[in-house]
Amino acid sequence: MRPHDIVVLLKIAVKGNSQWLMKDLSYELGISASEVSESLNRSVIAGLLFPDKKKLMKLALLDFLEFGLRYVYPQKPGALVRGIATAHAAPPLNEVIVSEEPYVWPFGEGNLRGQAVEPLHPKVPEASLKDAEFYQLMALCNSLRVDKVREKNITIEKLKRRIL
């Protein structure tokens, strides 16, 4: 698995039962079609996507996000930069968690200054600006990578509501 495999899987989760093509994912995420194709193949092998490459194995994905994401793709917040809010600083967590230490994805067009958290793929901030639901899923995933236990428990509940 590669970090952008999670990005692709969460974009599929956002699409739900609607029809989509690989080229749609490629365009919307800013990831090349060949990378998306390889990502789908890896996700099938990992047991996170059905062999038809269209339907998520939702419980397996949630298990991986809850128990594996922070170990496979850990992240320590970095320097203060301008960017887009993520983790507990972004919706939906910012509605229930108040913090004076925002985390951001570094992005020149961002509107918030906070500690840098590298996204799972460099195109995530741009793709998130185009799709609010995708943005929220990616921010929740970053919470699993950087936040403390209390935030992680809230995050898991919010992810379950959105993915299942």
Rosetta constraint file for C-alpha pairs under 8 A:
AtomPair CA 1 CA 5 HARMONIC 6.43 0.50
AtomPair CA 1 CA 39 HARMONIC 7.76 0.50
AtomPair CA 1 CA 42 HARMONIC 6.23 0.50
AtomPair CA 1 CA 43 HARMONIC 7.28 0.50
AtomPair CA 1 CA 46 HARMONIC 7.64 0.50
AtomPair CA 2 CA 6 HARMONIC 7.64 0.50
AtomPair CA 2 CA 39 HARMONIC 7.73 0.50
AtomPair CA 3 CA 7 HARMONIC 7.15 0.50
AtomPair CA 3 CA 73 HARMONIC 6.98 0.50
AtomPair CA 3 CA 120 HARMONIC 5.08 0.50
AtomPair CA 3 CA 121 HARMONIC 6.64 0.50
AtomPair CA 4 CA 8 HARMONIC 6.27 0.50
AtomPair CA 4 CA 39 HARMONIC 7.52 0.50
AtomPair CA 4 CA 120 HARMONIC 5.79 0.50
AtomPair CA 4 CA 121 HARMONIC 5.43 0.50
AtomPair CA 5 CA 9 HARMONIC 6.17 0.50
AtomPair CA 5 CA 36 HARMONIC 7.96 0.50
AtomPair CA 5 CA 39 HARMONIC 5.20 0.50
AtomPair CA 5 CA 40 HARMONIC 7.41 0.50
AtomPair CA 5 CA 42 HARMONIC 7.79 0.50
AtomPair CA 5 CA 43 HARMONIC 7.02 0.50
AtomPair CA 6 CA 10 HARMONIC 6.09 0.50
AtomPair CA 6 CA 120 HARMONIC 7.69 0.50
AtomPair CA 7 CA 11 HARMONIC 6.27 0.50
AtomPair CA 7 CA 120 HARMONIC 6.98 0.50
AtomPair CA 7 CA 121 HARMONIC 7.37 0.50
AtomPair CA 7 CA 124 HARMONIC 7.65 0.50
AtomPair CA 7 CA 138 HARMONIC 7.45 0.50
AtomPair CA 8 CA 12 HARMONIC 6.34 0.50
AtomPair CA 8 CA 25 HARMONIC 7.28 0.50
AtomPair CA 8 CA 29 HARMONIC 7.81 0.50
AtomPair CA 8 CA 36 HARMONIC 7.06 0.50
AtomPair CA 8 CA 39 HARMONIC 7.30 0.50
AtomPair CA 8 CA 40 HARMONIC 7.83 0.50
AtomPair CA 9 CA 13 HARMONIC 6.25 0.50
AtomPair CA 9 CA 56 HARMONIC 7.47 0.50
AtomPair CA 10 CA 14 HARMONIC 6.28 0.50
AtomPair CA 10 CA 134 HARMONIC 6.99 0.50
AtomPair CA 10 CA 137 HARMONIC 6.86 0.50
AtomPair CA 10 CA 138 HARMONIC 7.52 0.50
AtomPair CA 11 CA 15 HARMONIC 6.46 0.50
AtomPair CA 11 CA 25 HARMONIC 7.33 0.50
AtomPair CA 11 CA 134 HARMONIC 6.19 0.50
AtomPair CA 12 CA 16 HARMONIC 6.60 0.50
AtomPair CA 12 CA 25 HARMONIC 7.99 0.50
AtomPair CA 12 CA 54 HARMONIC 7.85 0.50
AtomPair CA 12 CA 55 HARMONIC 7.97 0.50
AtomPair CA 12 CA 56 HARMONIC 7.51 0.50
AtomPair CA 13 CA 56 HARMONIC 7.15 0.50
AtomPair CA 13 CA 163 HARMONIC 6.17 0.50
AtomPair CA 14 CA 133 HARMONIC 6.61 0.50
AtomPair CA 14 CA 134 HARMONIC 6.12 0.50
AtomPair CA 14 CA 163 HARMONIC 7.89 0.50
AtomPair CA 15 CA 19 HARMONIC 7.73 0.50
AtomPair CA 15 CA 20 HARMONIC 7.63 0.50
AtomPair CA 20 CA 24 HARMONIC 6.36 0.50
AtomPair CA 20 CA 25 HARMONIC 7.61 0.50
AtomPair CA 21 CA 25 HARMONIC 6.76 0.50
AtomPair CA 22 CA 26 HARMONIC 6.24 0.50
AtomPair CA 22 CA 33 HARMONIC 6.77 0.50
AtomPair CA 22 CA 36 HARMONIC 6.91 0.50
AtomPair CA 22 CA 37 HARMONIC 7.14 0.50
AtomPair CA 23 CA 27 HARMONIC 6.06 0.50
AtomPair CA 23 CA 33 HARMONIC 6.08 0.50
AtomPair CA 24 CA 28 HARMONIC 6.01 0.50
AtomPair CA 25 CA 29 HARMONIC 5.87 0.50
AtomPair CA 25 CA 31 HARMONIC 7.82 0.50
AtomPair CA 25 CA 33 HARMONIC 8.00 0.50
AtomPair CA 25 CA 36 HARMONIC 7.31 0.50
AtomPair CA 26 CA 30 HARMONIC 5.66 0.50
AtomPair CA 26 CA 31 HARMONIC 4.94 0.50
AtomPair CA 26 CA 32 HARMONIC 5.51 0.50
AtomPair CA 26 CA 33 HARMONIC 5.20 0.50
AtomPair CA 26 CA 36 HARMONIC 6.31 0.50
AtomPair CA 27 CA 31 HARMONIC 6.90 0.50
AtomPair CA 27 CA 32 HARMONIC 7.80 0.50
AtomPair CA 28 CA 127 HARMONIC 6.31 0.50
AtomPair CA 28 CA 130 HARMONIC 7.96 0.50
AtomPair CA 29 CA 123 HARMONIC 6.62 0.50
AtomPair CA 29 CA 124 HARMONIC 7.02 0.50
AtomPair CA 29 CA 126 HARMONIC 7.97 0.50
AtomPair CA 29 CA 127 HARMONIC 5.22 0.50
AtomPair CA 30 CA 123 HARMONIC 6.00 0.50
AtomPair CA 30 CA 127 HARMONIC 7.04 0.50
AtomPair CA 31 CA 35 HARMONIC 6.52 0.50
AtomPair CA 31 CA 36 HARMONIC 6.69 0.50
AtomPair CA 31 CA 123 HARMONIC 7.37 0.50
AtomPair CA 32 CA 36 HARMONIC 6.36 0.50
AtomPair CA 33 CA 37 HARMONIC 6.11 0.50
AtomPair CA 34 CA 38 HARMONIC 6.15 0.50
AtomPair CA 35 CA 39 HARMONIC 5.96 0.50
AtomPair CA 36 CA 40 HARMONIC 6.16 0.50
AtomPair CA 37 CA 41 HARMONIC 6.38 0.50
AtomPair CA 38 CA 42 HARMONIC 6.24 0.50
AtomPair CA 39 CA 43 HARMONIC 6.15 0.50
AtomPair CA 40 CA 44 HARMONIC 6.28 0.50
AtomPair CA 40 CA 49 HARMONIC 7.47 0.50
AtomPair CA 40 CA 53 HARMONIC 6.26 0.50
AtomPair CA 41 CA 45 HARMONIC 6.39 0.50
AtomPair CA 41 CA 53 HARMONIC 7.64 0.50
AtomPair CA 42 CA 46 HARMONIC 6.09 0.50
AtomPair CA 43 CA 47 HARMONIC 6.16 0.50
AtomPair CA 43 CA 48 HARMONIC 5.18 0.50
AtomPair CA 43 CA 49 HARMONIC 5.46 0.50
AtomPair CA 44 CA 48 HARMONIC 5.89 0.50
AtomPair CA 44 CA 49 HARMONIC 4.69 0.50
AtomPair CA 44 CA 50 HARMONIC 5.91 0.50
AtomPair CA 44 CA 51 HARMONIC 5.76 0.50
AtomPair CA 44 CA 53 HARMONIC 6.89 0.50
AtomPair CA 47 CA 57 HARMONIC 7.10 0.50
AtomPair CA 47 CA 60 HARMONIC 7.13 0.50
AtomPair CA 48 CA 56 HARMONIC 6.14 0.50
AtomPair CA 48 CA 57 HARMONIC 5.02 0.50
AtomPair CA 48 CA 58 HARMONIC 7.34 0.50
AtomPair CA 48 CA 60 HARMONIC 5.79 0.50
AtomPair CA 48 CA 61 HARMONIC 5.57 0.50
AtomPair CA 49 CA 53 HARMONIC 5.95 0.50
AtomPair CA 49 CA 54 HARMONIC 7.26 0.50
AtomPair CA 49 CA 55 HARMONIC 5.93 0.50
AtomPair CA 49 CA 56 HARMONIC 4.53 0.50
AtomPair CA 49 CA 57 HARMONIC 5.22 0.50
AtomPair CA 50 CA 54 HARMONIC 6.86 0.50
AtomPair CA 50 CA 55 HARMONIC 5.56 0.50
AtomPair CA 50 CA 56 HARMONIC 6.16 0.50
AtomPair CA 50 CA 57 HARMONIC 6.42 0.50
AtomPair CA 56 CA 61 HARMONIC 7.59 0.50
AtomPair CA 57 CA 61 HARMONIC 6.19 0.50
AtomPair CA 58 CA 62 HARMONIC 6.14 0.50
AtomPair CA 58 CA 163 HARMONIC 6.70 0.50
AtomPair CA 58 CA 164 HARMONIC 6.47 0.50
AtomPair CA 59 CA 63 HARMONIC 6.10 0.50
AtomPair CA 59 CA 164 HARMONIC 7.81 0.50
AtomPair CA 60 CA 64 HARMONIC 6.17 0.50
AtomPair CA 61 CA 65 HARMONIC 6.14 0.50
AtomPair CA 62 CA 66 HARMONIC 5.98 0.50
AtomPair CA 62 CA 159 HARMONIC 7.63 0.50
AtomPair CA 62 CA 160 HARMONIC 7.12 0.50
AtomPair CA 62 CA 163 HARMONIC 7.87 0.50
AtomPair CA 63 CA 67 HARMONIC 5.83 0.50
AtomPair CA 63 CA 68 HARMONIC 7.46 0.50
AtomPair CA 64 CA 68 HARMONIC 4.86 0.50
AtomPair CA 64 CA 69 HARMONIC 6.25 0.50
AtomPair CA 65 CA 69 HARMONIC 4.94 0.50
AtomPair CA 65 CA 70 HARMONIC 7.90 0.50
AtomPair CA 65 CA 141 HARMONIC 7.20 0.50
AtomPair CA 65 CA 144 HARMONIC 7.58 0.50
AtomPair CA 66 CA 144 HARMONIC 7.16 0.50
AtomPair CA 66 CA 156 HARMONIC 6.61 0.50
AtomPair CA 67 CA 71 HARMONIC 7.92 0.50
AtomPair CA 68 CA 72 HARMONIC 6.02 0.50
AtomPair CA 69 CA 73 HARMONIC 5.64 0.50
AtomPair CA 69 CA 74 HARMONIC 7.16 0.50
AtomPair CA 69 CA 141 HARMONIC 7.95 0.50
AtomPair CA 69 CA 144 HARMONIC 7.05 0.50
AtomPair CA 69 CA 145 HARMONIC 6.55 0.50
AtomPair CA 70 CA 74 HARMONIC 4.73 0.50
AtomPair CA 70 CA 75 HARMONIC 7.58 0.50
AtomPair CA 70 CA 144 HARMONIC 6.14 0.50
AtomPair CA 70 CA 145 HARMONIC 4.51 0.50
AtomPair CA 70 CA 146 HARMONIC 7.58 0.50
AtomPair CA 73 CA 120 HARMONIC 7.90 0.50
AtomPair CA 73 CA 145 HARMONIC 7.12 0.50
AtomPair CA 74 CA 145 HARMONIC 5.50 0.50
AtomPair CA 74 CA 146 HARMONIC 7.35 0.50
AtomPair CA 75 CA 117 HARMONIC 6.74 0.50
AtomPair CA 75 CA 118 HARMONIC 7.23 0.50
AtomPair CA 75 CA 145 HARMONIC 5.81 0.50
AtomPair CA 75 CA 146 HARMONIC 5.91 0.50
AtomPair CA 76 CA 117 HARMONIC 6.98 0.50
AtomPair CA 76 CA 146 HARMONIC 6.35 0.50
AtomPair CA 77 CA 103 HARMONIC 7.18 0.50
AtomPair CA 77 CA 115 HARMONIC 5.58 0.50
AtomPair CA 77 CA 116 HARMONIC 5.42 0.50
AtomPair CA 77 CA 117 HARMONIC 5.13 0.50
AtomPair CA 77 CA 146 HARMONIC 7.15 0.50
AtomPair CA 78 CA 115 HARMONIC 5.35 0.50
AtomPair CA 78 CA 116 HARMONIC 4.77 0.50
AtomPair CA 78 CA 117 HARMONIC 6.46 0.50
AtomPair CA 79 CA 114 HARMONIC 7.85 0.50
AtomPair CA 79 CA 115 HARMONIC 5.33 0.50
AtomPair CA 79 CA 116 HARMONIC 5.66 0.50
AtomPair CA 80 CA 113 HARMONIC 6.49 0.50
AtomPair CA 80 CA 114 HARMONIC 5.02 0.50
AtomPair CA 80 CA 115 HARMONIC 4.50 0.50
AtomPair CA 80 CA 116 HARMONIC 6.11 0.50
AtomPair CA 81 CA 104 HARMONIC 7.60 0.50
AtomPair CA 81 CA 106 HARMONIC 6.22 0.50
AtomPair CA 81 CA 113 HARMONIC 5.45 0.50
AtomPair CA 81 CA 114 HARMONIC 5.65 0.50
AtomPair CA 81 CA 115 HARMONIC 6.23 0.50
AtomPair CA 81 CA 116 HARMONIC 6.02 0.50
AtomPair CA 82 CA 104 HARMONIC 7.35 0.50
AtomPair CA 82 CA 106 HARMONIC 5.95 0.50
AtomPair CA 82 CA 107 HARMONIC 6.31 0.50
AtomPair CA 82 CA 108 HARMONIC 6.43 0.50
AtomPair CA 82 CA 109 HARMONIC 7.88 0.50
AtomPair CA 82 CA 110 HARMONIC 5.80 0.50
AtomPair CA 82 CA 111 HARMONIC 6.72 0.50
AtomPair CA 82 CA 112 HARMONIC 5.58 0.50
AtomPair CA 82 CA 113 HARMONIC 4.44 0.50
AtomPair CA 82 CA 114 HARMONIC 6.55 0.50
AtomPair CA 83 CA 104 HARMONIC 5.19 0.50
AtomPair CA 83 CA 105 HARMONIC 5.22 0.50
AtomPair CA 83 CA 106 HARMONIC 4.37 0.50
AtomPair CA 83 CA 107 HARMONIC 4.31 0.50
AtomPair CA 83 CA 108 HARMONIC 6.27 0.50
AtomPair CA 83 CA 109 HARMONIC 6.81 0.50
AtomPair CA 83 CA 110 HARMONIC 3.94 0.50
AtomPair CA 83 CA 111 HARMONIC 6.11 0.50
AtomPair CA 83 CA 112 HARMONIC 5.51 0.50
AtomPair CA 83 CA 113 HARMONIC 6.24 0.50
AtomPair CA 83 CA 114 HARMONIC 7.34 0.50
AtomPair CA 83 CA 116 HARMONIC 7.83 0.50
AtomPair CA 84 CA 104 HARMONIC 4.98 0.50
AtomPair CA 84 CA 105 HARMONIC 5.24 0.50
AtomPair CA 84 CA 106 HARMONIC 6.75 0.50
AtomPair CA 84 CA 107 HARMONIC 6.40 0.50
AtomPair CA 84 CA 110 HARMONIC 4.79 0.50
AtomPair CA 84 CA 111 HARMONIC 6.39 0.50
AtomPair CA 84 CA 112 HARMONIC 6.11 0.50
AtomPair CA 84 CA 125 HARMONIC 6.92 0.50
AtomPair CA 85 CA 89 HARMONIC 5.39 0.50
AtomPair CA 85 CA 90 HARMONIC 5.00 0.50
AtomPair CA 85 CA 102 HARMONIC 6.90 0.50
AtomPair CA 85 CA 103 HARMONIC 5.91 0.50
AtomPair CA 85 CA 104 HARMONIC 4.36 0.50
AtomPair CA 85 CA 105 HARMONIC 6.52 0.50
AtomPair CA 85 CA 112 HARMONIC 6.60 0.50
AtomPair CA 85 CA 114 HARMONIC 7.92 0.50
AtomPair CA 85 CA 139 HARMONIC 7.90 0.50
AtomPair CA 86 CA 90 HARMONIC 4.74 0.50
AtomPair CA 86 CA 91 HARMONIC 7.97 0.50
AtomPair CA 86 CA 102 HARMONIC 7.73 0.50
AtomPair CA 86 CA 103 HARMONIC 5.56 0.50
AtomPair CA 86 CA 104 HARMONIC 5.11 0.50
AtomPair CA 86 CA 105 HARMONIC 6.48 0.50
AtomPair CA 86 CA 117 HARMONIC 7.98 0.50
AtomPair CA 86 CA 138 HARMONIC 7.84 0.50
AtomPair CA 86 CA 139 HARMONIC 4.65 0.50
AtomPair CA 86 CA 140 HARMONIC 7.70 0.50
AtomPair CA 86 CA 142 HARMONIC 6.65 0.50
AtomPair CA 86 CA 143 HARMONIC 7.54 0.50
AtomPair CA 87 CA 93 HARMONIC 7.19 0.50
AtomPair CA 87 CA 103 HARMONIC 6.42 0.50
AtomPair CA 87 CA 104 HARMONIC 7.87 0.50
AtomPair CA 87 CA 139 HARMONIC 4.64 0.50
AtomPair CA 87 CA 140 HARMONIC 5.62 0.50
AtomPair CA 87 CA 141 HARMONIC 7.23 0.50
AtomPair CA 87 CA 142 HARMONIC 4.97 0.50
AtomPair CA 87 CA 143 HARMONIC 4.07 0.50
AtomPair CA 87 CA 144 HARMONIC 7.81 0.50
AtomPair CA 87 CA 146 HARMONIC 7.54 0.50
AtomPair CA 87 CA 147 HARMONIC 7.28 0.50
AtomPair CA 88 CA 92 HARMONIC 7.96 0.50
AtomPair CA 88 CA 93 HARMONIC 4.93 0.50
AtomPair CA 88 CA 94 HARMONIC 5.42 0.50
AtomPair CA 88 CA 97 HARMONIC 6.42 0.50
AtomPair CA 88 CA 98 HARMONIC 7.96 0.50
AtomPair CA 88 CA 99 HARMONIC 7.75 0.50
AtomPair CA 88 CA 102 HARMONIC 7.31 0.50
AtomPair CA 88 CA 103 HARMONIC 7.39 0.50
AtomPair CA 88 CA 139 HARMONIC 7.63 0.50
AtomPair CA 88 CA 140 HARMONIC 7.72 0.50
AtomPair CA 88 CA 143 HARMONIC 6.18 0.50
AtomPair CA 88 CA 147 HARMONIC 7.51 0.50
AtomPair CA 88 CA 151 HARMONIC 7.34 0.50
AtomPair CA 89 CA 93 HARMONIC 6.79 0.50
AtomPair CA 89 CA 94 HARMONIC 5.12 0.50
AtomPair CA 89 CA 97 HARMONIC 7.98 0.50
AtomPair CA 89 CA 98 HARMONIC 7.99 0.50
AtomPair CA 89 CA 99 HARMONIC 7.37 0.50
AtomPair CA 89 CA 102 HARMONIC 5.10 0.50
AtomPair CA 89 CA 103 HARMONIC 6.05 0.50
AtomPair CA 89 CA 104 HARMONIC 7.73 0.50
AtomPair CA 90 CA 94 HARMONIC 5.29 0.50
AtomPair CA 90 CA 136 HARMONIC 7.31 0.50
AtomPair CA 90 CA 139 HARMONIC 6.37 0.50
AtomPair CA 91 CA 95 HARMONIC 6.62 0.50
AtomPair CA 91 CA 136 HARMONIC 5.92 0.50
AtomPair CA 91 CA 139 HARMONIC 7.52 0.50
AtomPair CA 92 CA 96 HARMONIC 7.72 0.50
AtomPair CA 92 CA 136 HARMONIC 6.43 0.50
AtomPair CA 92 CA 140 HARMONIC 7.93 0.50
AtomPair CA 93 CA 97 HARMONIC 5.86 0.50
AtomPair CA 93 CA 140 HARMONIC 7.56 0.50
AtomPair CA 93 CA 154 HARMONIC 7.97 0.50
AtomPair CA 93 CA 155 HARMONIC 7.38 0.50
AtomPair CA 94 CA 98 HARMONIC 6.35 0.50
AtomPair CA 97 CA 151 HARMONIC 7.73 0.50
AtomPair CA 101 CA 114 HARMONIC 6.73 0.50
AtomPair CA 101 CA 115 HARMONIC 7.36 0.50
AtomPair CA 102 CA 113 HARMONIC 7.53 0.50
AtomPair CA 102 CA 114 HARMONIC 4.97 0.50
AtomPair CA 102 CA 115 HARMONIC 6.39 0.50
AtomPair CA 103 CA 114 HARMONIC 5.15 0.50
AtomPair CA 103 CA 115 HARMONIC 4.80 0.50
AtomPair CA 103 CA 116 HARMONIC 6.03 0.50
AtomPair CA 103 CA 117 HARMONIC 6.35 0.50
AtomPair CA 104 CA 112 HARMONIC 7.31 0.50
AtomPair CA 104 CA 113 HARMONIC 7.21 0.50
AtomPair CA 104 CA 114 HARMONIC 5.54 0.50
AtomPair CA 104 CA 115 HARMONIC 5.91 0.50
AtomPair CA 104 CA 116 HARMONIC 5.20 0.50
AtomPair CA 104 CA 117 HARMONIC 5.81 0.50
AtomPair CA 105 CA 116 HARMONIC 5.74 0.50
AtomPair CA 105 CA 117 HARMONIC 5.28 0.50
AtomPair CA 105 CA 118 HARMONIC 5.88 0.50
AtomPair CA 105 CA 119 HARMONIC 6.13 0.50
AtomPair CA 105 CA 125 HARMONIC 6.68 0.50
AtomPair CA 106 CA 110 HARMONIC 7.58 0.50
AtomPair CA 106 CA 116 HARMONIC 5.85 0.50
AtomPair CA 106 CA 117 HARMONIC 7.16 0.50
AtomPair CA 106 CA 118 HARMONIC 7.10 0.50
AtomPair CA 107 CA 125 HARMONIC 6.91 0.50
AtomPair CA 117 CA 142 HARMONIC 7.94 0.50
AtomPair CA 118 CA 122 HARMONIC 7.94 0.50
AtomPair CA 119 CA 124 HARMONIC 6.34 0.50
AtomPair CA 119 CA 125 HARMONIC 7.61 0.50
AtomPair CA 119 CA 142 HARMONIC 7.70 0.50
AtomPair CA 120 CA 124 HARMONIC 7.16 0.50
AtomPair CA 123 CA 127 HARMONIC 6.18 0.50
AtomPair CA 124 CA 128 HARMONIC 5.86 0.50
AtomPair CA 124 CA 138 HARMONIC 7.96 0.50
AtomPair CA 125 CA 129 HARMONIC 6.42 0.50
AtomPair CA 126 CA 130 HARMONIC 6.92 0.50
AtomPair CA 127 CA 131 HARMONIC 6.65 0.50
AtomPair CA 127 CA 134 HARMONIC 7.99 0.50
AtomPair CA 127 CA 135 HARMONIC 7.73 0.50
AtomPair CA 128 CA 132 HARMONIC 6.33 0.50
AtomPair CA 128 CA 134 HARMONIC 5.98 0.50
AtomPair CA 128 CA 135 HARMONIC 4.33 0.50
AtomPair CA 128 CA 138 HARMONIC 7.89 0.50
AtomPair CA 129 CA 135 HARMONIC 7.04 0.50
AtomPair CA 131 CA 135 HARMONIC 6.16 0.50
AtomPair CA 132 CA 136 HARMONIC 6.29 0.50
AtomPair CA 133 CA 137 HARMONIC 6.45 0.50
AtomPair CA 134 CA 138 HARMONIC 6.20 0.50
AtomPair CA 135 CA 139 HARMONIC 6.09 0.50
AtomPair CA 136 CA 140 HARMONIC 6.11 0.50
AtomPair CA 137 CA 141 HARMONIC 6.27 0.50
AtomPair CA 137 CA 159 HARMONIC 7.12 0.50
AtomPair CA 138 CA 142 HARMONIC 6.32 0.50
AtomPair CA 139 CA 143 HARMONIC 6.34 0.50
AtomPair CA 140 CA 144 HARMONIC 6.64 0.50
AtomPair CA 140 CA 155 HARMONIC 5.91 0.50
AtomPair CA 140 CA 158 HARMONIC 7.93 0.50
AtomPair CA 140 CA 159 HARMONIC 7.08 0.50
AtomPair CA 141 CA 145 HARMONIC 6.57 0.50
AtomPair CA 142 CA 146 HARMONIC 6.23 0.50
AtomPair CA 142 CA 147 HARMONIC 7.89 0.50
AtomPair CA 143 CA 147 HARMONIC 5.03 0.50
AtomPair CA 143 CA 151 HARMONIC 7.06 0.50
AtomPair CA 143 CA 152 HARMONIC 6.48 0.50
AtomPair CA 143 CA 155 HARMONIC 6.92 0.50
AtomPair CA 144 CA 151 HARMONIC 7.98 0.50
AtomPair CA 144 CA 152 HARMONIC 5.52 0.50
AtomPair CA 144 CA 155 HARMONIC 7.11 0.50
AtomPair CA 147 CA 151 HARMONIC 5.93 0.50
AtomPair CA 147 CA 152 HARMONIC 6.39 0.50
AtomPair CA 148 CA 152 HARMONIC 6.16 0.50
AtomPair CA 149 CA 153 HARMONIC 6.22 0.50
AtomPair CA 150 CA 154 HARMONIC 6.60 0.50
AtomPair CA 151 CA 155 HARMONIC 6.03 0.50
AtomPair CA 152 CA 156 HARMONIC 6.13 0.50
AtomPair CA 153 CA 157 HARMONIC 6.59 0.50
AtomPair CA 154 CA 158 HARMONIC 6.40 0.50
AtomPair CA 155 CA 159 HARMONIC 6.09 0.50
AtomPair CA 156 CA 160 HARMONIC 6.14 0.50
AtomPair CA 157 CA 161 HARMONIC 6.40 0.50
AtomPair CA 158 CA 162 HARMONIC 6.38 0.50
AtomPair CA 159 CA 163 HARMONIC 5.96 0.50
AtomPair CA 160 CA 164 HARMONIC 5.55 0.50
